[in-house]
Amino acid sequence: MRSSHAFRSFAFAYGTAFAVLYVVALKLDLALFTVYPSLGVVLLGTHHSRDVAGPSMAFLAPAMYWYGWTATAALGALMFGFIAALLPERWTRRIWPGWLWVVPALAMIACVYLTLPWFRL
Amino acid sequence: MVAVALLGAITHQTLATWAPAQARPGSFFGRFRAVASAPYANAIVVLYAVSALLGGIVYLYFRIDIGPDLERAGHWQILGLFDIKEHFISIGLALLPAYWVCWRQPRAGELARTRATLTSILAFIVWWGFLIGHVVNNIRGFGA
C-alpha cells in the first residue's frame, strides 16, 4: 500500500513538474546537451553554431536541442518526483489532482506561445 | 504501424471515457461504452513510449535530410508546427506514469475527471503528432 501511494505521488509530481520545467528549459534555452546529428557529436550544455562560426554553419551542422531540453526537464522532474514520493500520504492527498492536467495544458499553451516567432518569419 | 495502433487505441479510449453513461444500447456511443477501456491503458503506455523512441531516432535523420531543405525553402510555419509537436510529445511522455496510475484504479472516484482529461490531452497530442508528421512528410511534394 505504501509503495502504491509512493508511486502515485511520484507519478503525479513528475508529470506536473516536467511540464513546468520543460517550458523553463525551452524559454531559457537550457539544454542538458546539444546534438549535432550530421557530425555525430553530442556536446554537454547548450551550444549555438553561430557562437563559434558564421551563420551558414547552422545549415551545414544543424544543432538539435529538443533532446537536451527534454533531458533537463526530466532530470529536474525526477527530483520533484522522488521528494513527493517521500511525503506522507496525508499531505499529498490534500493536493487537488486536477493540477495534473491543468499544469500540462498550460505548459502546452506556453510552448505554442514560445514557438510563435516561427510563424512571423 | 505502432503510431496507427496508438492512434486507434487512444481514440477509442477517449471516446469511451466521454461517451454519455446513459447512451442507448446498440447506438454508436452505447457500443463504445460497452467495451472496457481500462485494459487499453497498458497498451497505450507501451505504444506511446515506443512511438516516441522511434520518433526520436527518425528525428535525427529529419534534421539532417529534410529540416535544412524546409529552411531554405522558407517553410517556417511548418517547422514551427513541427517544433510544437516535439514539445507536446515530451510533455505527453512525462504524463504516462500518472496516466497509468489513474487507469489502474478500477473505480477512479476523485480521479475520474483527471483521468478523462488526461486521456483527452494524450489523445490530442497523438493526433497532433500524427497529422503534423503527415503534413511534413508530404510537404516536399508541394509545388512539384
Boltz contact constraints between the chains, C-beta under 6 A:
constraints:
  - contact:
      token1: [A, 8]
      token2: [B, 101]
      max_distance: 6.0
  - contact:
      token1: [A, 11]
      token2: [B, 97]
      max_distance: 6.0
  - contact:
      token1: [A, 11]
      token2: [B, 98]
      max_distance: 6.0
  - contact:
      token1: [A, 11]
      token2: [B, 101]
      max_distance: 6.0
  - contact:
      token1: [A, 12]
      token2: [B, 98]
      max_distance: 6.0
  - contact:
      token1: [A, 15]
      token2: [B, 94]
      max_distance: 6.0
  - contact:
      token1: [A, 15]
      token2: [B, 95]
      max_distance: 6.0
  - contact:
      token1: [A, 15]
      token2: [B, 98]
      max_distance: 6.0
  - contact:
      token1: [A, 18]
      token2: [B, 94]
      max_distance: 6.0
  - contact:
      token1: [A, 19]
      token2: [B, 91]
      max_distance: 6.0
  - contact:
      token1: [A, 22]
      token2: [B, 90]
      max_distance: 6.0
  - contact:
      token1: [A, 37]
      token2: [B, 60]
      max_distance: 6.0
  - contact:
      token1: [A, 37]
      token2: [B, 63]
      max_distance: 6.0
  - contact:
      token1: [A, 37]
      token2: [B, 64]
      max_distance: 6.0
  - contact:
      token1: [A, 38]
      token2: [B, 64]
      max_distance: 6.0
  - contact:
      token1: [A, 59]
      token2: [B, 68]
      max_distance: 6.0
  - contact:
      token1: [A, 62]
      token2: [B, 63]
      max_distance: 6.0
  - contact:
      token1: [A, 62]
      token2: [B, 67]
      max_distance: 6.0
  - contact:
      token1: [A, 64]
      token2: [B, 63]
      max_distance: 6.0
  - contact:
      token1: [A, 66]
      token2: [B, 86]
      max_distance: 6.0
  - contact:
      token1: [A, 70]
      token2: [B, 90]
      max_distance: 6.0
  - contact:
      token1: [A, 97]
      token2: [B, 111]
      max_distance: 6.0
  - contact:
      token1: [A, 97]
      token2: [B, 114]
      max_distance: 6.0
  - contact:
      token1: [A, 98]
      token2: [B, 114]
      max_distance: 6.0
  - contact:
      token1: [A, 100]
      token2: [B, 98]
      max_distance: 6.0
  - contact:
      token1: [A, 100]
      token2: [B, 114]
      max_distance: 6.0
  - contact:
      token1: [A, 101]
      token2: [B, 114]
      max_distance: 6.0
  - contact:
      token1: [A, 101]
      token2: [B, 117]
      max_distance: 6.0
  - contact:
      token1: [A, 101]
      token2: [B, 118]
      max_distance: 6.0
  - contact:
      token1: [A, 101]
      token2: [B, 121]
      max_distance: 6.0
  - contact:
      token1: [A, 104]
      token2: [B, 91]
      max_distance: 6.0
  - contact:
      token1: [A, 104]
      token2: [B, 95]
      max_distance: 6.0
  - contact:
      token1: [A, 107]
      token2: [B, 91]
      max_distance: 6.0
  - contact:
      token1: [A, 108]
      token2: [B, 88]
      max_distance: 6.0
  - contact:
      token1: [A, 111]
      token2: [B, 87]
      max_distance: 6.0
  - contact:
      token1: [A, 112]
      token2: [B, 84]
      max_distance: 6.0
  - contact:
      token1: [A, 115]
      token2: [B, 80]
      max_distance: 6.0
  - contact:
      token1: [A, 115]
      token2: [B, 83]
      max_distance: 6.0
  - contact:
      token1: [A, 115]
      token2: [B, 84]
      max_distance: 6.0
  - contact:
      token1: [A, 118]
      token2: [B, 76]
      max_distance: 6.0
  - contact:
      token1: [A, 118]
      token2: [B, 79]
      max_distance: 6.0
  - contact:
      token1: [A, 118]
      token2: [B, 80]
      max_distance: 6.0
  - contact:
      token1: [A, 119]
      token2: [B, 77]
      max_distance: 6.0
  - contact:
      token1: [A, 119]
      token2: [B, 80]
      max_distance: 6.0
  - contact:
      token1: [A, 121]
      token2: [B, 76]
      max_distance: 6.0
